[in-house]
Amino acid sequence: MGIFHDLRGSSRTAIMVAVAAATVGIIYGYDSSNIGGALDFIAKDFHITSEADKGLLVSYVIFGEIAGALSGGWLANRFGRKRIMVLVAGTFALFSLLSALAWSVPSLAIARILLGVTVGISIVVVPMFVAESSPTKIRGALLVLYQVATVFGIICGYLVAWALAPTGNWRIMLGAAAIPGILITLALMRAPDTPRWYMMKGRREDAAKVLARIDPDADVHAELDSMEADHAEAEADRAKGTSTFKQMVSKPYLRATVFVVLLGFAVQITGINAIVYYSPQIIKAMGFSEQDTMAIFGLPALIQFIGLIAVFVSMAVVDRMGRRPVLLTGIGIMIAASLVLIFTFGVGAAGQTDPTNIHLSGVFVALGFLGLVMFTVGFTFGFGALVWVYAGETFPSHLRGAGSSTMLTSDLVANYIVGVAFLPLLKVLGGGGVFAVLGGFAVLAFLFVWKFAPETKGRPLDDIRIFWENGGKWPSDYDPTHGGTAVPEPRGPVGGH
């Protein structure tokens, strides 16, 4: 396939740096799924009975993630992308062990919040690091690697829960996350920081060395001059008293800010983490008993494995098809999946009064599983892969940290809403009602992306600002390979595509 040819033709340093950074996604994914596997065992030990309290327990980590996402951009600019990622991986290992040692709900909540801070920082810093360390032609694919690592972590979390389910040992389920945290810390310590961060700190020689290693075909001096000009412009704005916040809520970047806030919110409000956090509960709601651990934990792992295949497909096509077609295709699959699940629970569970204790017949169990697979595949192919691409690409370097923080904070706010509300809604509305709500959000997300998402395929990272400075469309005479010569730009159904 074309992606593998592009990867073979790219700098080994660029690929190794991006892979090392993307592996941080493993800890994010593992944490997302292992709490779902451990939830019932924790609830039994700590005598948690209400669905709302279970949802709150799952969501404690999101409080920390929001705090981490808000501070991640500033930390990355102040101390460097690499240093912060090393700190994230190391403290993740520490707080995972603290979670395993919890002696009460409050102590577990504190550990989960601290764990969330590290995860929140990571989901801001990793896309910045990878975007700034990738050659243009494979930047999208390398950003999608973060989602590959995240889904792999989710699968590992479910498999560990499956293996430990007979013992009910939730402490090992949570504490095992320290292992990838330690390994990733060691892998990251050998990576260099990004050329753009070195330029922000006036270290042009270091930036030149890293850029030459990452992209041997690049015009190093021209690219560094462009970064230097961008940084000088940012410094001039600061000297005038123009804060980062003011730049983001003023033209030309107000449009970009609104776009990332709404896109980040749409990624999670459509409900993927309801599937990740609560797959064991959803599987039980389809009629499986608590004793059937192979179904309760094995089926979610299988669903995520199929989703992982979809991420690899997305990775292979994102730099060829483009960002918009991949994203719209993924959301379309999620809408279709919602319809399947609405039918499954609405018809298959008709007349059953307790929506959390239903019994589906064989054909409806199969349809339910198909719907969950389609929902996960649609997400991992589209939103799951592209959220990291747009987080890393949308803003120029002097606003990239703040822009990523803004987008992913919005993402996490929606994640919190879903995490807290899903189980109570499942009890009140049943599976059909819940997926009708999520499907409605997916339809709105599809329309939003169709209207406003830019196509950044093949655009040099520092040129993407042109899209926003030109009112949300690419100039008709802009040519990314010829410095702006008059080459007509093909346009989609909405300006700027």
N, C-alpha and C positions, 0 to 999 in steps of 0.2 A: 504494500500500500504506500501511497505518497508520503504519509507521515513518517514512516520508517526510513524512507530515502532521505527526507529532510533531516531527521535525527542523526543518521549516519554521516551526513555532510556537515553537521554542526560541531562546534567546539566541544571537546570532551569536558572541559572545565565548566562550560555553561550548563551542560546536562547534569554533571555531578553536583554542582551547586544547587540547581533547581530541585533535583531529587532529594538532596539532603534537607532542603527547606520544606519541601512538600510533605516529607514524612512526618512533620509535626501534626499533620492532619490525622494521623493514626490515633494520637491521644484524644483529639476532639471526638472522633468517631467512637472509640472504645468507651469513653465516658458517656456518650449519648445512649448507647445500647446496654451497657452493663447495669445501669441503674434500673432499666426496665426489667432485666432478668432478676435483679436482687429485690425488687420492690415488695413483692408479696412476702418474702422471708423477713425483710426488715419490718414490715407492718406487723407480722406475727410476733416478732421479738419485742417490739416497742408498743404493741397493743394499739395500733392505728387502725381504725375501723371505717371511717368515712371516706368516700371517694374524693371529696374536696381536700381532705388532709393528705391523702396519697398524692394528689396532683401538686399540692404545695411542696411536699417533700422532693418530688422530682424537680420542681421549679426553683428550689433554692439556688442551684448552680447558675440559673439564668440571671439572678440578681448580681452575682459576681461577674458573669460574662458582660453584662451591660456596663458595669464599672470598668472592667478591663478594656472593653471596646472604646469607651469614652477617652481613656487615657493612653491607649495603644499608639496612636499617631504621634502624640507629643513625646512619648518615651522613645519611639523609634527615631525621631528626629534629633532628640537630645543625646541619646547614648549610642545610637547605631542599630541598624536592623539585626545584624548578627548577634550582638551582645544580648539584646532583648530576647531573641529566640532561644539562645542558650539558657538564659534565666528562666524563661517560660517552661522549657522541657524539664529543667532541674527541679523547679518548685512544683511542677505537676506531679513528679514522682513523690516528693515530700508530702503534699497534701492528699495524695491517694492513700498513702500509708496512714495519715491522720484520720481519713474517712474510715478505714478498716478498723481503727482502734476506738471508734466512737462508743461511748457508754450510755448515751441518751439521745433523744431527738434533738435538743438544742446543740449538743456537741457535734452531732452529725451535720446539722444545718450550718454551723460555723465552718466546718471542714469543707462542705460542699460549696459554700460561698467563696472561700479562698481558692478552691479548685476552679471555680468559674472565672475568677479574676484572671488566672493564668490562661485559660482557654480563650477568654474575650480578647486579651492582648494578642494571642497568637493569630486569631482569625483576621485581625487588622494588619499585623506586621508581615505575615507570610505572603499574601498577595503583593504587597509592596516590594518585598525582597525578590520574589520570583519575577515580577514584571520588570524590575530594574536590572535583573541579571540575565535576561533572555534575549537572544537575537530576534529581530522582528518577525522573521518567517515562521518561527516555531513558538512565539510567545504565548499564543492562545493554548497550544497543546501543553506547554509546561505549566501554565496556570491551572489547567484542568487536572494535572497530576495531584494537586492538593485534594481534589474531590476523590480521586482514585484512592489516595491514602486514607481519607475519611471513611469511605465505604469499607475499605479493608479493615479499619479499626472497628467499625460497627459489627462486621461479621465476627471478628475475634471476640468482641464482647458477648455476643449471643452464644458462641461456641463454648466459651468459658462458663457461662451461666448454665448451658445444657449439661456440661460435664459435672458441674457442682450441684445441680438441682437435687439429685438424690440425697445429698448431705444437708442441703439448705444452708450452706456456709456462705452467707452473703459477705462476710468480712474478707474472705479470699477473693471473691468476685470483684470487690472494690479495690482491694490492695494490690491485685495483680497488675493494675494499670501502672504501677511504679516501674515495672520491667521495661516497657517501651519508652517510658520517660527517661530512664537512665541511658538506654541505648541511643536514643535520639540526641541526648545531650552530648554524648561522646562523638557522634557523627557530625554535629554542627560545629564543634570547636575547631575543625580544620578548614571550614569554609571562610572565604574572604567576605568583607562587606561589599556593598554595591558601589559602582562608580559614582552614582548620583549622590550618595551620602558622603563619600569622600570629597566631592566637589562642594557640597554644602559646608564642609568644614575647611575648605581652602587647601585640600590635599590633592592637588592636580596630578602630581607624579604618581601617587598611589592609584588614583582613578584611571590614569592612562594605562598602567600596568594591568589592572584588573579587566578593563574594557578590551584591551588587546588579547587577553587570554580568553575572554568570554566570546568575543566576536571578531576573529582574525580578519574578516572581510570588511569590517567597519572602517570608516574614515575617522580615526580616533580623534584627531585634532578638531575636526568639524563638529563632531558630536559633543566633545567637551566644551567647545565654544558655545554651542547651543545651551548646554546645561548651565554654563557660567552666566549667559545672558538671562536665562530664566531666574537664576538665583539672584542676580543683580537687580532684576525687576522686583522680585519679592522684597529684597532689602530696601529698595527705594520706597515701596509701599509702606513698609514698616516705619521707615524714617518719617514719612508723612503722617504717621499715626493710623494708617489703615490696617486694622487687625485682620487676622486670618478669617475670623467669623464675618467681618464686614465684606471681605472679598467674596466669600461664599454665598452671601445673600444679596449681592449686588451684581449687575450686569458686568461681564458676560457669563459669570459662573452661577448665577441664580438658577438658570434652567438646568444646569448640571446637578446642582444641589437637590432641587425638587425631584429630578429623575432618580438619583440614587436613593433618596429617602423612600420614594414610592416603590421602587424596584426591590429594595431591601425588605420592606414590609410585605410585599407580595410574595417573596420567596417563602416566607414562613407562614403567613396567614392562610395559605392554601393547604397547610396541614401535614407536611411530610414528617415533622417530628412527632406528631401524634402517632404515626405509623412506627417510627423508630422507638419512641419511649414506651408505647403501650401495645406493641405487637402481641406480646403474650396475653394481655387482657382481651385484645380483639379476637385472637384465636380462640380463647375460652368462650367469648361471646358468640362464636360460630358453632358452639356445641361440644367442644372438646373438654374433657375432665381435667382437673388439676393433676391427676396421676399420669396423664399422657404427656410426659415431659418431652418426648421426641417431637410431638406436634407443636407443643407450646413454645419450645426454644429452637427446634430444628427447622420448622417452617419459616420463622423470621430470618434465620441465617440463610436459608435457601433463597428467600425473596431478595435479600441484600446481595447475594452472590450473583443473581441474575441482573440486579441493578448495577453491579460492578462491571459486568460485560457491557452494559449500555454506556457507562462512563468511558470505557476504552473506545467504543465507537465514536462517542462525542469528541474525544481527544484526537481521533484520527481525521475527523472532518471539520473541526472548528476553524482551522486556518485555511480551508479550501471552500467549504460551503459558505462560511461567514458566521458571525455571531447571531444575527437575527433569525435566519432560517433554523438554526439549531435550537434556539430558545423557543421559537413559536411551535416547532414540531413537538418539543418536550411538553409544553403546556397543553397542546392539543391532545396528547396521549393521556395526560392527567384528567382532562375533562371527560374523555371517553371512559376512563377507569371509574370516575365518579358515577357515571350513568350505570355501569355494570354493578357497582356496589349498592347503589340506590335500589336497583331491581332485586338484587340478591337478598338484601335485608328486608326490603319492603314487601316482597312477595313470599320469599322463603320463610320469613318469620311472622307472617300474617296470623293474627289471632293469639300470638304468644304475648302475655302481659308484662313479663319482666325482661326488658331488652338486654340486661346483662347476664341472663341465664336462659338462652334460647337453644333450640335444637334444629339444625338445618339438615335436610336430606342430602344424599350423596351429590346430586347434581348442583345443589345450591352451595354446598361446601366447595366444590370445584370452581364454581363461579366466583365465590368469595375470594378464594386463593388467586384466581386469575385477575380479579380486580385489584387486589393488593400488589400483585406483581406489576401490572400495568401502571398503577399509580407510582410505584417506586421507580420503574424504568423511565417513565415520563419525567419524573423529577430529576433523577441522576443524569439523564441525557441532556436536559435543558437547564432548569434553574440551578441544580446542584453543581453543574460544571461552570455555567456562565456567571454565577454570582461572584466567583473569584476572579474571573476575567474582567468584568466591569469594575470590581473593587480595585483592581490593580491598574486599570487603563484610563479611567474616566477623567481624572484631574491631572494637571501639570505637576511637576515634581514638588514645587513649594507648597502645594495644597493637597498632595496625595495622601499624606498621613491623616489630615483632618477629614478629607473626603471619605477615605476608607472607614474611619471611625464613625462618621455620620451614617454611612450606608449600613454598616454592620450593627450599629446600635439600633437603628430602625428594625433591622432583621431580628434582633434579639428581643425587642419589645413585642413584636408579633409572636415570636417563639414562646415568650412567657404567657401571652394570652392563650395560645393553643394549649400549652402545657397544663395550665390551671383549669381551663374550661372543658377540655376534651372528655374526661371521665364523667363529670356531672352531666354534660350534654348527651353522652352516650346512654346514660341511665334514663334521662328524660325523653330524648327524641328517638332513641334507638339508632342502630347503624345506618338505616336508610336516611333518617333525618339529619344525622351528623354529616354524612357524605353529600347530602344535598346542599348543606351550608358550604362545605369545602369546595364542591364543584362550582357553586355560584361565585366564590372568590377566584377560582381558576379562570372562569369566563372573563371576569373583570381584568384579571392579570393579562390574559391574552390580548384584549383590546388595548390595554395600556402599552404593552410592548410593541404591538403593531403600529401604534401611533407615534411613540416617542423614542424607542431604543435606537441609538446610533449604530451604524455598521463600522467597526474599527479594524476589520480584517486588512492586513497588509499595510496599515498606517504606522509610520514610525511613532514611537511612544510620545515623543515631544511634539508631534504634529497634531495630536488628537484635540488639543486646545483650539485648533482652527475651527473645528466643528461648532463648538460653543460660541466662539467669538464671531462666527458668521450666522448667529441666530438659530442654531440647531440644524444646520445643513452643511454639507460639504460644498465649497465653491465650485462652480461648473468648470473653472479653468485650473483646478487643483490636480496635480499629478504627483503622487507620493514618491515616484522614482526619478522625477526630473525637476525637483525643486520648484514646483508650481507653474510649469509651462502649461499652455492652454490645451489641455486634453480633456474633452468632455467627460464628465463623470456620470456613469449610468445611475439612474435614480429609481427607487422603488415607488410604492403607492403613496408614500409620504416623504416630504422633503428630507434629504440627508441620508438616504439609504443606498 
